[in-house]
Amino acid sequence: MTFSAENILLVGSVLIFVSIIISKTGYRFGIPTLLLFLMVGMLFGSDGLGLQFNNAHEAQFIGTIALSIILFTGGMDTKFSEIRPVIVQGLLLSTVGVVITTLLTGAFIYFITGWDKAIDMSLATSILLAATMSSTDSASVFSLLRSQRMNLKDNLRPMLELESGSNDPMAYMLTIVLIQVITAGEINAATIAKEITLQFLFGGCIGYAMGRAAVKLLQKIGLPNPSLYPILLLSMVIFTFTITDAIDGNGYLAVYLMGIIVGNEKMVNKREVTTFMEGLTWLFQIVMFIILGLLVNPHEMLPIAGIGLLIAVFVIVVARPVSVVICLLPFKKTKKKSKLFLSWVGLRGATPIIFATYPVVAEVEGSDYIFNIVFFITLLSLLIQGTTISSLAKALHLDLPEKPKGNDFGVEINEDVGSSLNEITLTRAMLANGNKLKDMNIPKGRLVMMVKRGNEFIIPNGQVELYEGDKLLIISEEKKEE
């Protein structure tokens, strides 16, 4: 069965439905949700139930749009206050770390593929293979840390999110430049340096400018329907990526930087915009992983399983740890166990697979091997590293108590109001001075909004009687950071 205009909605809805149902079961066993989406695509693909999809161009297009939205939303969730203490470390890992990983892995691939005449690769092709999988996957890292609400000591979470969100541009640039080198048949260091500089320059400038423009527009446009705000923003995200890419800038860097700027500014209907973008991100993550699962032919991975396993072990055990240690050498306060954890969370995911389609589209010699090896390593990474992150954090005593999400009252407040909601449960000691609200010593700047008693909600006044076990919803003034 192949995709057609008549069945694409039917097949697509079934695939998404099955993926979400399976992901709920997998979550209980600690299996990364995105790995399950990938496996659903493989299950329904050519070696499974026979759904035919083998168009690398279309997969690349879908993946590019999906990755742009994922990076933008990840940027929106990145708070300046959280990344400020680790911004240098994060950027070193996302640039220098990617280069080190690429060079070490490329040299290893060139060495071991020389033993197998069927997969024998040139040095440039070996480094290209390494470049496609040199970055940690933003979709996988964001999904694991946020869906599990994982909190970590030593600012590890913002460092990992900053790295995974900002290292895709470097891996993308290395991939594109190496493809140009291979197809041109010559290496010009000056040209490579120029390409990378322009990509960073155009991507950074356009991303910053569009971020500022988006904030100003959303603040002043005054649309009649609040639902139009996220749609307007989405159009600007897509425009930012495409216009940056059209002038040979780095679109991924542009949309991530744009997301950071938009996410750290006050805007009209920001909560609705954030909710819309998060839902859209999940949709595109599901679609992207399913499409990539459909694209691969699992039987083609069998001949490269041995060499793929060797490369995966080298990346996980050698290349990633070495790059982390070198990048964090100037930061003496970084603990050894933190470096160990950072080394282990070098997750591969959809991004390397998408980048592996570029050699296929460019018809680089050996591109089929590159795609299959990257896919195989991604499966191993998600299966081995993705399922053990929480356990490793606990074993290294780097985990922190999970932050509660929401409250029992189902009430939220816009962050622009400058106040926060807190929930407390009354104890006998709290009622020692009397069981009425007026008898309680409520600090100045706090107000009890609601009382929950069992399944009953009470709007309080000073005379309302309180009992042990009652829950109070309190609104508090937030002090601005100096």
Buried (B, 14 or more C-beta within 10 A) or exposed (E): EEBEEEEEEEBBEEBBEBBBEBBEEBBEEEBBBBBBBBBBBBBBBBEBEEBEBEBBEBBBBBBBBBBBBBBBBBBBBBEEEBBEEBBEBBBBBBBBBBBBBBBBBBBBBBEBBEEEEEBBBEEBBBBBBBBBBBBBBBBBBBBBBBBBEBBBBBBBBBBBBBBBBBBBBBBBBBBBBBBBBBEEEEEEEEBBEEBBEBBBEBBBBBBBBBBBBBBEBBEEEEEEEEEEBBEBBBEBBBEBBBBBBEEEBBBBBBBBBBBBBBBBBEBBBBEBBBEBBBEBBBEBBBBBBBBBBBBBBBEBBEBBEEBBEBBBEBBBEBBBBBBBBBBBEEEEEBEEBBBBBBBBBBBBBBBBBBBBBBBBBBEBEBBBBBBBBBBBBBBBBBBEBBBBBBEBBEEBEBBEEEEEEEBEBEBEEEEEEEBEBEBEEBEEEBBEEEBBBEBBEEEEEBEBBBBBEEEEBEEBEEEBBBEEEBBBBBBEEEEEEE
